[in-house]
Amino acid sequence: MGGSSSRSSSTTKNYNRDARVAGDNGALGVSAEGDVHIVPDEAFALGSEAIREISELAGAVTESGSRATETAQGALKVAMQGAQAANRSEAASLSENIIKIGIPAAAIAYAVSQIWSR
């Protein structure tokens, strides 16, 4: 028995790595692997941009608060003017009653006292 034998084997592994980072017009890019390296100049630029954005947001919040305060002050002013007008109306009504009733009553009392004193 004589014979020959032959055997062969081959294995192939494919590994694709995508490490692209895309950024346009100053945008921050993120790679498919999640690693982005920022050089110090870019880090300072990014920090400055974040500070500017936060400053603008704080300014908008402050302006909104100022407008709300002005609105509340305006409503309070209108309410106070209404209360003062009502008080003036009450005072005017009281004065009017004194003139209509009080003066004639005083005149009658004076006339009666003059008649009785004779």
LOVODREN-592727 format. One line per 10 residues: their letters; for each residue x negated, y negated, z of N, C-alpha, C, CB. Coordinates in Angstrom, 3 decimals, m for minus. Atoms other than C-alpha are relative to their C-alpha. Glycine has a CB too. Example, Ala and Ser with C-alpha at 12.3 -4.5 7.8 and 13.67 -1.06 7.14 Angstrom:
as> m0.890 1.190 0.000 m12.300 4.500 7.800 m0.900 m1.200 0.000 0.992 m0.027 1.246 ~ 0.820 1.190 m0.060 m13.670 1.060 7.140 0.770 m1.090 0.730 m0.414 m0.462 m1.415;
***
This chain:
mggsssrsss> m0.805 1.140 0.000 0.000 0.000 0.000 m0.856 m1.213 0.000 0.920 0.008 1.137 ~ 0.729 1.237 0.096 m1.689 m2.930 m0.943 0.946 m1.069 m0.431 m1.177 0.111 m0.958 ~ m0.847 1.106 0.397 m0.030 m6.118 m1.327 m0.579 m1.320 0.425 1.374 0.162 0.571 ~ 0.442 1.347 m0.379 m0.478 m9.732 m1.027 1.197 m0.780 0.522 m0.660 m0.743 m1.209 ~ m1.091 0.832 m0.500 1.497 m12.270 0.814 m0.444 m1.446 m0.017 0.430 0.429 1.427 ~ 0.285 1.447 0.048 1.714 m15.997 0.625 1.089 m0.727 0.779 m0.074 m0.529 m1.488 ~ m0.977 0.748 m0.791 3.360 m18.448 2.866 m0.392 m1.471 m0.027 0.076 0.535 1.471 ~ 0.306 1.436 0.000 3.646 m22.234 2.709 1.106 m0.740 0.747 m0.148 m0.550 m1.461 ~ m0.960 0.793 m0.772 5.322 m24.843 4.860 m0.372 m1.461 m0.134 0.029 0.432 1.500 ~ 0.299 1.444 0.052 5.643 m28.586 4.600 1.096 m0.753 0.744 m0.112 m0.509 m1.484;
ttknynrdar> m0.935 0.835 m0.770 7.268 m31.170 6.850 m0.298 m1.454 m0.323 m0.118 0.269 1.548 ~ 0.168 1.428 0.280 7.863 m34.802 5.987 0.921 m0.785 0.917 0.299 m0.326 m1.500 ~ m0.800 0.894 m0.834 9.029 m37.474 8.395 m0.056 m1.383 m0.613 m0.506 m0.018 1.478 ~ m0.056 1.382 0.487 10.166 m40.861 7.217 0.409 m0.910 1.148 0.995 m0.140 m1.197 ~ m0.306 0.990 m1.038 10.168 m43.806 9.561 0.010 m1.370 m0.658 m1.039 0.054 1.184 ~ m0.097 1.344 0.577 11.411 m47.174 8.372 0.106 m1.003 1.132 1.222 m0.122 m0.966 ~ 0.008 1.041 m1.040 10.718 m50.176 10.493 0.366 m1.328 m0.653 m1.403 m0.092 0.716 ~ m0.436 1.292 0.525 12.546 m53.437 9.865 m0.305 m1.057 1.063 1.536 0.015 m0.375 ~ 0.389 1.013 m0.976 10.846 m56.275 11.708 0.144 m1.391 m0.594 m1.442 0.229 0.477 ~ m0.180 1.308 0.627 12.095 m59.117 9.573 0.636 m0.984 0.982 0.868 0.124 m1.269;
vagdngalgv> m0.605 1.080 m0.771 12.948 m62.420 11.226 0.379 m1.076 m0.996 m0.973 m0.553 1.117 ~ m0.453 1.015 0.935 15.037 m64.939 9.354 0.428 m1.237 0.757 1.148 0.525 m0.868 ~ m0.429 1.261 m0.577 15.527 m68.551 10.173 0.012 m1.039 m1.097 m0.918 m0.433 1.172 ~ m0.106 1.016 1.043 16.617 m71.469 8.050 0.261 m1.349 0.636 1.115 0.350 m1.008 ~ m0.249 1.374 m0.427 16.489 m75.200 8.626 m0.213 m0.164 1.511 1.427 m0.418 m0.380 ~ 0.310 0.156 m1.415 14.889 m74.945 12.058 0.751 0.934 0.923 0.272 m1.380 0.406 ~ m0.782 m0.908 m0.846 17.165 m72.120 13.263 m0.916 1.024 0.654 1.098 0.711 m0.825 ~ 0.730 m1.054 m0.704 15.927 m69.563 15.781 0.461 1.331 m0.564 0.228 m0.069 1.554 ~ m0.353 m1.291 0.572 15.763 m66.094 14.246 m0.215 1.120 0.997 m0.806 0.262 m1.256 ~ 0.145 m1.179 m0.853 16.119 m62.710 15.923 m0.249 1.189 m0.914 1.272 0.227 0.908;
saegdvhivp> 0.326 m1.136 0.857 14.510 m59.605 14.464 0.893 1.184 0.334 m1.480 0.388 0.149 ~ m0.776 m1.215 m0.217 16.161 m56.239 14.121 m0.509 0.751 1.219 m0.051 0.898 m1.235 ~ 0.553 m0.661 m1.170 13.848 m55.022 16.877 0.187 m0.826 1.263 m1.464 0.290 m0.214 ~ m0.287 0.818 m1.166 14.823 m57.863 19.165 m1.171 m0.796 0.530 0.506 0.849 1.066 ~ 1.158 0.753 m0.469 11.348 m59.371 19.516 m0.217 m1.219 m0.879 m1.259 0.884 0.015 ~ 0.323 1.236 0.716 10.769 m62.968 18.530 m1.059 m0.701 0.827 1.277 m0.921 m0.223 ~ 1.072 0.696 m0.701 7.591 m64.723 19.426 0.032 m1.468 m0.407 m1.391 0.641 m0.311 ~ m0.052 1.439 0.253 7.733 m68.489 19.764 m1.323 m0.591 0.460 1.217 m0.679 0.736 ~ 1.247 0.661 m0.381 4.556 m70.493 19.738 0.330 m1.212 0.864 m0.823 m0.422 m1.259 ~ m0.291 1.094 m0.929 4.239 m73.303 22.325 0.673 m1.216 m0.638 m1.263 m0.436 0.651;
deafalgsea> m0.637 1.159 0.642 5.132 m76.071 19.849 1.481 0.252 m0.249 m0.701 m0.333 m1.325 ~ m1.401 m0.348 0.229 8.321 m74.264 18.913 0.765 0.055 1.312 0.108 1.342 m0.730 ~ m0.652 m0.073 m1.307 9.110 m73.646 22.582 0.331 m1.395 0.517 m0.894 0.740 1.005 ~ m0.266 1.371 m0.434 8.762 m77.348 23.383 1.101 m0.640 m0.840 m1.275 m0.841 m0.079 ~ m1.052 0.544 0.872 10.909 m78.265 20.376 1.356 0.569 0.400 m0.298 0.318 m1.489 ~ m1.245 m0.637 m0.408 13.545 m75.750 21.467 0.480 m0.566 1.341 m0.185 1.528 0.096 ~ m0.359 0.587 m1.295 13.456 m77.095 25.050 0.504 m1.422 m0.144 m1.192 0.024 0.939 ~ m0.448 1.384 0.231 13.755 m80.684 23.819 1.397 m0.028 m0.606 m0.986 m0.740 m0.923 ~ m1.328 m0.083 0.628 16.733 m79.730 21.668 1.060 0.369 1.038 m0.005 1.039 m1.152 ~ m0.953 m0.404 m1.047 18.406 m78.007 24.629 0.268 m1.162 0.952 m0.538 1.223 0.788;
ireiselaga> m0.182 1.168 m0.882 17.835 m81.068 26.825 0.867 m1.048 m0.675 m1.363 m0.615 0.388 ~ m0.811 0.983 0.729 19.285 m83.340 24.133 1.464 0.423 m0.039 m0.532 m0.184 m1.430 ~ m1.382 m0.505 0.058 22.374 m81.128 23.764 0.687 m0.134 1.358 0.019 1.476 m0.457 ~ m0.576 0.104 m1.343 22.935 m81.012 27.540 0.263 m1.462 0.348 m0.938 0.643 1.049 ~ m0.196 1.428 m0.268 22.484 m84.794 27.765 1.238 m0.531 m0.716 m1.238 m0.799 m0.429 ~ m1.190 0.421 0.751 25.091 m85.324 25.054 1.272 0.536 0.652 m0.086 0.480 m1.463 ~ m1.156 m0.594 m0.663 27.466 m82.942 26.822 0.317 m0.746 1.294 m0.251 1.490 0.289 ~ m0.207 0.741 m1.253 26.957 m84.736 30.147 0.581 m1.379 m0.280 m1.325 m0.133 0.779 ~ m0.539 1.306 0.374 27.595 m88.079 28.437 1.472 0.083 m0.385 m0.800 m0.588 m1.151 ~ m1.404 m0.179 0.408 30.829 m86.774 26.904 0.885 0.264 1.217 0.129 1.165 m1.012;
vtesgsrate> m0.780 m0.287 m1.217 32.003 m85.430 30.277 0.183 m1.279 0.816 m0.698 1.095 0.860 ~ m0.077 1.248 m0.751 31.190 m88.744 31.962 0.978 m0.968 m0.656 m1.386 m0.643 0.112 ~ m0.919 0.896 0.715 33.032 m90.709 29.270 1.447 0.455 0.172 m0.361 m0.059 m1.497 ~ m1.345 m0.535 m0.201 36.043 m88.415 29.578 0.501 m0.315 1.405 0.019 1.516 m0.242 ~ m0.371 0.333 m1.374 36.039 m88.918 33.357 0.318 m1.479 0.160 m1.115 0.390 0.953 ~ m0.256 1.444 m0.062 35.852 m92.691 32.893 1.359 m0.338 m0.599 m1.107 m0.777 m0.735 ~ m1.315 0.250 0.624 38.844 m92.630 30.544 1.127 0.468 0.916 0.101 0.717 m1.372 ~ m1.032 m0.504 m0.918 40.815 m90.518 33.029 0.169 m0.957 1.184 m0.363 1.425 0.507 ~ m0.069 0.962 m1.108 39.938 m92.980 35.815 0.720 m1.261 m0.431 m1.405 m0.346 0.510 ~ m0.675 1.199 0.508 41.027 m95.924 33.679 1.497 0.243 m0.149 m0.602 m0.429 m1.351;
taqgalkvam> m1.417 m0.332 0.150 44.308 m94.160 32.900 0.692 0.022 1.361 0.164 1.361 m0.704 ~ m0.578 m0.054 m1.348 44.926 m93.476 36.600 0.117 m1.403 0.596 m0.856 0.898 0.919 ~ m0.054 1.369 m0.514 44.075 m97.085 37.490 1.123 m0.787 m0.678 m1.353 m0.710 m0.212 ~ m1.088 0.673 0.716 46.461 m98.326 34.802 1.365 0.406 0.538 m0.079 0.308 m1.490 ~ m1.275 m0.477 m0.543 49.274 m96.151 36.150 0.235 m0.572 1.395 0.029 1.542 0.045 ~ m0.123 0.568 m1.351 48.578 m97.354 39.699 0.348 m1.481 m0.071 m1.307 0.199 0.796 ~ m0.281 1.432 0.159 48.603 m100.976 38.526 1.473 m0.223 m0.349 m0.906 m0.613 m1.094 ~ m1.410 0.119 0.393 51.989 m100.513 36.847 0.913 0.298 1.189 0.322 0.959 m1.175 ~ m0.818 m0.353 m1.168 53.380 m98.830 39.973 m0.018 m1.119 1.038 m0.500 1.314 0.632 ~ 0.108 1.094 m0.979 52.067 m101.623 42.230 0.774 m1.239 m0.477 m1.491 m0.363 0.243;
qgaqaanrse> m0.748 1.140 0.531 53.511 m104.300 39.939 1.498 0.231 0.137 m0.364 m0.250 m1.471 ~ m1.417 m0.320 m0.174 56.862 m102.524 40.017 0.433 m0.155 1.444 0.286 1.415 m0.473 ~ m0.332 0.132 m1.425 56.764 m102.355 43.813 0.035 m1.470 0.412 m1.019 0.770 0.869 ~ 0.009 1.434 m0.318 55.853 m106.049 44.047 1.229 m0.692 m0.573 m1.277 m0.666 m0.542 ~ m1.195 0.597 0.606 58.650 m106.955 41.653 1.239 0.356 0.815 0.166 0.473 m1.466 ~ m1.148 m0.407 m0.825 61.110 m104.954 43.767 0.005 m0.778 1.307 m0.035 1.523 0.284 ~ 0.079 0.779 m1.238 59.857 m106.698 46.911 0.390 m1.454 m0.244 m1.415 0.074 0.591 ~ m0.382 1.382 0.329 60.178 m110.081 45.212 1.504 m0.099 m0.185 m0.725 m0.485 m1.277 ~ m1.445 0.011 0.213 63.709 m109.201 44.160 0.726 0.057 1.336 0.429 1.180 m0.896 ~ m0.602 m0.105 m1.323 64.517 m108.212 47.735 m0.129 m1.318 0.748 m0.651 1.134 0.801;
aaslseniik> 0.222 1.282 m0.674 62.984 m111.426 49.084 0.868 m1.085 m0.623 m1.488 m0.403 m0.070 ~ m0.842 0.991 0.677 64.801 m113.481 46.462 1.458 0.187 0.394 m0.155 0.104 m1.531 ~ m1.372 m0.283 m0.391 68.061 m111.764 47.338 0.261 m0.480 1.429 0.294 1.503 m0.125 ~ m0.131 0.449 m1.379 67.490 m112.449 51.048 0.066 m1.525 0.061 m1.171 0.522 0.848 ~ m0.009 1.471 0.033 66.699 m116.112 50.317 1.326 m0.524 m0.542 m1.165 m0.530 m0.859 ~ m1.268 0.417 0.598 69.771 m116.390 48.153 1.137 0.139 1.013 0.304 0.832 m1.267 ~ m1.042 m0.194 m1.020 71.936 m114.946 50.943 m0.104 m1.048 1.106 m0.100 1.410 0.606 ~ 0.172 1.034 m1.031 70.454 m117.371 53.458 0.562 m1.323 m0.489 m1.491 m0.161 0.378 ~ m0.509 1.267 0.549 71.239 m120.273 51.160 1.525 0.033 m0.104 m0.622 m0.280 m1.393 ~ m1.445 m0.084 0.198 74.767 m119.049 50.369 0.768 0.085 1.312 0.331 1.196 m0.857;
igipaaaiay> m0.740 m0.238 m1.243 75.733 m117.999 53.906 m0.544 m0.836 1.154 m0.052 1.479 0.367 ~ 0.616 0.636 m1.162 73.269 m119.503 56.348 0.209 m1.504 0.062 m1.458 0.288 0.010 ~ m0.142 1.477 m0.006 73.415 m123.180 55.328 1.448 m0.394 0.266 m0.474 m0.609 m1.352 ~ m1.378 0.374 m0.340 77.215 m123.348 55.242 0.365 0.359 1.443 0.970 0.678 m0.955 ~ m0.293 m0.380 m1.388 77.364 m121.476 58.575 m0.610 m1.019 0.954 m0.539 1.422 0.312 ~ 0.641 1.008 m0.851 74.889 m123.958 60.095 0.769 m1.319 m0.068 m1.474 m0.216 m0.425 ~ m0.769 1.248 0.149 76.907 m126.875 58.697 1.304 0.078 0.783 0.294 m0.287 m1.491 ~ m1.250 m0.174 m0.748 80.119 m125.485 60.161 m0.267 m0.062 1.499 0.675 1.341 m0.366 ~ 0.341 0.022 m1.432 78.429 m124.892 63.524 m0.309 m1.427 0.446 m1.211 0.929 0.293 ~ 0.314 1.384 m0.351 77.111 m128.466 63.510 1.282 m0.829 0.080 m0.977 m0.615 m1.030;
avsqiwsr> m1.259 0.759 0.010 80.531 m129.863 62.576 0.850 0.343 1.222 0.794 0.284 m1.295 ~ m0.776 m0.421 m1.165 82.224 m127.822 65.303 m0.607 m0.604 1.282 0.044 1.557 0.093 ~ 0.627 0.563 m1.201 79.667 m128.975 67.881 0.239 m1.501 0.092 m1.504 0.291 0.006 ~ m0.257 1.440 m0.006 80.244 m132.603 66.865 1.431 m0.282 0.405 m0.288 m0.609 m1.374 ~ m1.409 0.186 m0.347 83.999 m132.212 67.154 0.193 0.243 1.490 0.906 0.947 m0.829 ~ m0.190 m0.309 m1.422 83.776 m130.625 70.610 m0.711 m0.980 0.923 m0.486 1.395 0.289 ~ 0.735 0.915 m0.861 81.295 m133.119 71.901 0.727 m1.344 0.088 m1.437 m0.196 m0.522 ~ m0.726 1.268 m0.063 83.751 m136.035 71.370 0.982 m0.014 1.069 0.671 m0.297 m1.262;
***
